[in-house]
């Protein structure tokens, strides 16, 4: 069985407001610990990893969903 993961290619801004580079965001499960979700940001500067508990990962996912909903509602108001 393969490890679940998602890779997103995007623009990443490291230092507001000027430093922007192409980078990637990756979400995957830890191969050695099923209770750890790894969130990583990578680009020309290297890779930064954050190990999340399932609860933390759910909180991040909820925050992303809420931000998308607010963005979509804002676009509908225009």
ZINOR-V766109 format. One record per residue. N is the residue number from 1. SS is DSSP state (~ for helix, > for strand, _ for the rest). PSI is psi in whole degrees, -180 to 180 (999 if undefined). OMEGA is omega in whole degrees, 0 to 359 (NA if undefined). Layout:
BEGIN
n->N ss->SS psi->PSI omega->OMEGA
n->N ss->SS psi->PSI omega->OMEGA
END
This chain:
BEGIN
n->1 ss->_ psi->137 omega->180
n->2 ss->_ psi->155 omega->178
n->3 ss->_ psi->127 omega->178
n->4 ss->_ psi->138 omega->177
n->5 ss->> psi->161 omega->175
n->6 ss->> psi->139 omega->177
n->7 ss->> psi->129 omega->178
n->8 ss->> psi->125 omega->173
n->9 ss->> psi->130 omega->185
n->10 ss->> psi->180 omega->170
n->11 ss->> psi->134 omega->180
n->12 ss->> psi->127 omega->177
n->13 ss->> psi->117 omega->182
n->14 ss->> psi->-46 omega->183
n->15 ss->> psi->111 omega->180
n->16 ss->_ psi->143 omega->354
n->17 ss->_ psi->4 omega->195
n->18 ss->_ psi->-29 omega->188
n->19 ss->> psi->105 omega->179
n->20 ss->> psi->135 omega->180
n->21 ss->> psi->159 omega->174
n->22 ss->> psi->133 omega->180
n->23 ss->> psi->-172 omega->179
n->24 ss->> psi->152 omega->174
n->25 ss->> psi->131 omega->181
n->26 ss->> psi->137 omega->175
n->27 ss->> psi->127 omega->180
n->28 ss->> psi->163 omega->174
n->29 ss->> psi->152 omega->179
n->30 ss->_ psi->128 omega->182
n->31 ss->_ psi->-25 omega->183
n->32 ss->_ psi->-15 omega->184
n->33 ss->_ psi->106 omega->182
n->34 ss->_ psi->-16 omega->181
n->35 ss->_ psi->9 omega->181
n->36 ss->> psi->129 omega->175
n->37 ss->> psi->130 omega->180
n->38 ss->> psi->126 omega->175
n->39 ss->> psi->124 omega->181
n->40 ss->> psi->149 omega->176
n->41 ss->> psi->127 omega->182
n->42 ss->> psi->155 omega->178
n->43 ss->> psi->-161 omega->182
n->44 ss->_ psi->-22 omega->182
n->45 ss->_ psi->-12 omega->184
n->46 ss->> psi->-161 omega->182
n->47 ss->> psi->135 omega->175
n->48 ss->> psi->129 omega->182
n->49 ss->> psi->145 omega->171
n->50 ss->> psi->123 omega->176
n->51 ss->> psi->123 omega->185
n->52 ss->> psi->147 omega->169
n->53 ss->> psi->163 omega->175
n->54 ss->~ psi->-36 omega->179
n->55 ss->~ psi->-43 omega->178
n->56 ss->~ psi->-43 omega->179
n->57 ss->~ psi->-39 omega->178
n->58 ss->~ psi->-40 omega->178
n->59 ss->~ psi->-41 omega->177
n->60 ss->~ psi->-45 omega->180
n->61 ss->~ psi->-42 omega->179
n->62 ss->~ psi->-42 omega->179
n->63 ss->~ psi->-40 omega->177
n->64 ss->~ psi->-44 omega->179
n->65 ss->~ psi->-42 omega->179
n->66 ss->~ psi->-40 omega->179
n->67 ss->~ psi->-40 omega->178
n->68 ss->~ psi->-44 omega->179
n->69 ss->~ psi->-45 omega->180
n->70 ss->~ psi->-39 omega->179
n->71 ss->~ psi->-43 omega->180
n->72 ss->~ psi->-39 omega->178
n->73 ss->~ psi->-38 omega->177
n->74 ss->~ psi->-38 omega->177
n->75 ss->~ psi->-35 omega->180
n->76 ss->~ psi->-26 omega->181
n->77 ss->~ psi->-17 omega->183
n->78 ss->_ psi->999 omega->NA
END
